[in-house]
Amino acid sequence: MTARALVVLALFFLAAPEARAEPATERYAPAQIRMAQDLLERARAAAALGDAARAGKLAWQASLDARLAWAMTESQALRAEAAEVGGAASALVARLAGRR
């Protein structure tokens, strides 16, 4: 690496946090939460119809998507929403596991 490249890299890391670009994943966190919410609703519908196997798979996926959304953002509001969806999905998985 050249000296010039090192200087540019050092300046980048020393720049004020507000001058840095938003992480690439940040903008997709709300969509990821909506996906988790949709999967949770589908899981609840499957559970209401008595399809525990499908409901469990959908709830597990909703939980995973909610955890992914939480990791994609620094926003406390979005993280709280993701945690709520993830918690509800995990509770549904546990409830369905107790039925078996």
Phi and psi restraints in degrees (value plus and minus 20) as a CYANA .aco file:
   2 THR   PHI     -98.2   -58.2
   2 THR   PSI     143.0   183.0
   3 ALA   PHI     -82.0   -42.0
   3 ALA   PSI     -58.0   -18.0
   4 ARG   PHI     -84.1   -44.1
   4 ARG   PSI     -62.8   -22.8
   5 ALA   PHI     -83.5   -43.5
   5 ALA   PSI     -57.5   -17.5
   6 LEU   PHI     -85.3   -45.3
   6 LEU   PSI     -59.7   -19.7
   7 VAL   PHI     -85.2   -45.2
   7 VAL   PSI     -65.4   -25.4
   8 VAL   PHI     -80.7   -40.7
   8 VAL   PSI     -64.5   -24.5
   9 LEU   PHI     -82.4   -42.4
   9 LEU   PSI     -63.2   -23.2
  10 ALA   PHI     -83.3   -43.3
  10 ALA   PSI     -61.6   -21.6
  11 LEU   PHI     -84.6   -44.6
  11 LEU   PSI     -57.2   -17.2
  12 PHE   PHI     -80.7   -40.7
  12 PHE   PSI     -66.9   -26.9
  13 PHE   PHI     -93.0   -53.0
  13 PHE   PSI     -42.1    -2.1
  14 LEU   PHI    -110.1   -70.1
  14 LEU   PSI     -30.4     9.6
  15 ALA   PHI     -81.3   -41.3
  15 ALA   PSI     132.0   172.0
  16 ALA   PHI     -81.3   -41.3
  16 ALA   PSI     123.6   163.6
  17 PRO   PHI     -74.7   -34.7
  17 PRO   PSI     -56.9   -16.9
  18 GLU   PHI     -89.9   -49.9
  18 GLU   PSI     -36.0     4.0
  19 ALA   PHI    -104.6   -64.6
  19 ALA   PSI     -35.8     4.2
  20 ARG   PHI     -99.2   -59.2
  20 ARG   PSI     133.3   173.3
  21 ALA   PHI     -92.3   -52.3
  21 ALA   PSI     134.3   174.3
  22 GLU   PHI     -85.0   -45.0
  22 GLU   PSI     120.2   160.2
  23 PRO   PHI     -75.9   -35.9
  23 PRO   PSI     125.1   165.1
  24 ALA   PHI     -78.9   -38.9
  24 ALA   PSI     -53.0   -13.0
  25 THR   PHI    -100.5   -60.5
  25 THR   PSI     -40.8    -0.8
  26 GLU   PHI     -74.1   -34.1
  26 GLU   PSI     -63.8   -23.8
  27 ARG   PHI     -88.2   -48.2
  27 ARG   PSI     -39.7     0.3
  28 TYR   PHI    -114.6   -74.6
  28 TYR   PSI     -26.1    13.9
  29 ALA   PHI     -79.2   -39.2
  29 ALA   PSI     -64.7   -24.7
  30 PRO   PHI     -80.4   -40.4
  30 PRO   PSI     -59.0   -19.0
  31 ALA   PHI     -86.4   -46.4
  31 ALA   PSI     -56.5   -16.5
  32 GLN   PHI     -86.2   -46.2
  32 GLN   PSI     -57.8   -17.8
  33 ILE   PHI     -85.9   -45.9
  33 ILE   PSI     -62.2   -22.2
  34 ARG   PHI     -81.2   -41.2
  34 ARG   PSI     -58.0   -18.0
  35 MET   PHI     -83.0   -43.0
  35 MET   PSI     -63.1   -23.1
  36 ALA   PHI     -83.6   -43.6
  36 ALA   PSI     -61.6   -21.6
  37 GLN   PHI     -82.9   -42.9
  37 GLN   PSI     -62.8   -22.8
  38 ASP   PHI     -82.8   -42.8
  38 ASP   PSI     -64.5   -24.5
  39 LEU   PHI     -83.5   -43.5
  39 LEU   PSI     -58.1   -18.1
  40 LEU   PHI     -84.5   -44.5
  40 LEU   PSI     -63.2   -23.2
  41 GLU   PHI     -82.6   -42.6
  41 GLU   PSI     -61.2   -21.2
  42 ARG   PHI     -85.4   -45.4
  42 ARG   PSI     -56.1   -16.1
  43 ALA   PHI     -85.7   -45.7
  43 ALA   PSI     -63.4   -23.4
  44 ARG   PHI     -82.1   -42.1
  44 ARG   PSI     -60.7   -20.7
  45 ALA   PHI     -84.5   -44.5
  45 ALA   PSI     -62.9   -22.9
  46 ALA   PHI     -83.9   -43.9
  46 ALA   PSI     -59.5   -19.5
  47 ALA   PHI     -84.6   -44.6
  47 ALA   PSI     -59.9   -19.9
  48 ALA   PHI     -84.6   -44.6
  48 ALA   PSI     -49.8    -9.8
  49 LEU   PHI    -105.1   -65.1
  49 LEU   PSI     -23.0    17.0
  50 GLY   PHI      68.7   108.7
  50 GLY   PSI     -12.4    27.6
  51 ASP   PHI    -112.0   -72.0
  51 ASP   PSI      58.1    98.1
  52 ALA   PHI     -84.3   -44.3
  52 ALA   PSI     -56.6   -16.6
  53 ALA   PHI     -84.2   -44.2
  53 ALA   PSI     -67.6   -27.6
  54 ARG   PHI     -86.5   -46.5
  54 ARG   PSI     -61.9   -21.9
  55 ALA   PHI     -80.5   -40.5
  55 ALA   PSI     -61.3   -21.3
  56 GLY   PHI     -84.0   -44.0
  56 GLY   PSI     -62.9   -22.9
  57 LYS   PHI     -84.3   -44.3
  57 LYS   PSI     -64.1   -24.1
  58 LEU   PHI     -86.2   -46.2
  58 LEU   PSI     -60.6   -20.6
  59 ALA   PHI     -86.3   -46.3
  59 ALA   PSI     -59.8   -19.8
  60 TRP   PHI     -81.5   -41.5
  60 TRP   PSI     -63.9   -23.9
  61 GLN   PHI     -85.5   -45.5
  61 GLN   PSI     -58.3   -18.3
  62 ALA   PHI     -82.1   -42.1
  62 ALA   PSI     -61.6   -21.6
  63 SER   PHI     -82.1   -42.1
  63 SER   PSI     -64.5   -24.5
  64 LEU   PHI     -83.0   -43.0
  64 LEU   PSI     -64.9   -24.9
  65 ASP   PHI     -84.5   -44.5
  65 ASP   PSI     -56.9   -16.9
  66 ALA   PHI     -86.0   -46.0
  66 ALA   PSI     -60.9   -20.9
  67 ARG   PHI     -84.7   -44.7
  67 ARG   PSI     -58.7   -18.7
  68 LEU   PHI     -83.6   -43.6
  68 LEU   PSI     -65.1   -25.1
  69 ALA   PHI     -80.7   -40.7
  69 ALA   PSI     -61.2   -21.2
  70 TRP   PHI     -79.1   -39.1
  70 TRP   PSI     -62.1   -22.1
  71 ALA   PHI     -93.0   -53.0
  71 ALA   PSI     -40.6    -0.6
  72 MET   PHI    -100.7   -60.7
  72 MET   PSI     -32.6     7.4
  73 THR   PHI    -150.0  -110.0
  73 THR   PSI     137.8   177.8
  74 GLU   PHI    -125.5   -85.5
  74 GLU   PSI     -26.9    13.1
  75 SER   PHI     -88.2   -48.2
  75 SER   PSI     104.2   144.2
  76 GLN   PHI     -85.9   -45.9
  76 GLN   PSI     -55.8   -15.8
  77 ALA   PHI     -85.3   -45.3
  77 ALA   PSI     -65.4   -25.4
  78 LEU   PHI     -87.1   -47.1
  78 LEU   PSI     -58.3   -18.3
  79 ARG   PHI     -84.3   -44.3
  79 ARG   PSI     -58.7   -18.7
  80 ALA   PHI     -84.7   -44.7
  80 ALA   PSI     -61.6   -21.6
  81 GLU   PHI     -84.6   -44.6
  81 GLU   PSI     -63.0   -23.0
  82 ALA   PHI     -84.0   -44.0
  82 ALA   PSI     -60.3   -20.3
  83 ALA   PHI     -85.3   -45.3
  83 ALA   PSI     -57.8   -17.8
  84 GLU   PHI     -84.3   -44.3
  84 GLU   PSI     -67.4   -27.4
  85 VAL   PHI     -84.1   -44.1
  85 VAL   PSI     -65.0   -25.0
  86 GLY   PHI     -81.9   -41.9
  86 GLY   PSI     -60.3   -20.3
  87 GLY   PHI     -85.1   -45.1
  87 GLY   PSI     -62.3   -22.3
  88 ALA   PHI     -84.8   -44.8
  88 ALA   PSI     -60.0   -20.0
  89 ALA   PHI     -86.3   -46.3
  89 ALA   PSI     -63.1   -23.1
  90 SER   PHI     -84.4   -44.4
  90 SER   PSI     -58.3   -18.3
  91 ALA   PHI     -84.3   -44.3
  91 ALA   PSI     -58.7   -18.7
  92 LEU   PHI     -86.8   -46.8
  92 LEU   PSI     -61.6   -21.6
  93 VAL   PHI     -79.6   -39.6
  93 VAL   PSI     -65.7   -25.7
  94 ALA   PHI     -84.4   -44.4
  94 ALA   PSI     -60.4   -20.4
  95 ARG   PHI     -84.2   -44.2
  95 ARG   PSI     -62.8   -22.8
  96 LEU   PHI     -87.3   -47.3
  96 LEU   PSI     -56.6   -16.6
  97 ALA   PHI     -85.9   -45.9
  97 ALA   PSI     -52.1   -12.1
  98 GLY   PHI     -90.7   -50.7
  98 GLY   PSI     -42.0    -2.0
  99 ARG   PHI     -93.6   -53.6
  99 ARG   PSI     -47.8    -7.8
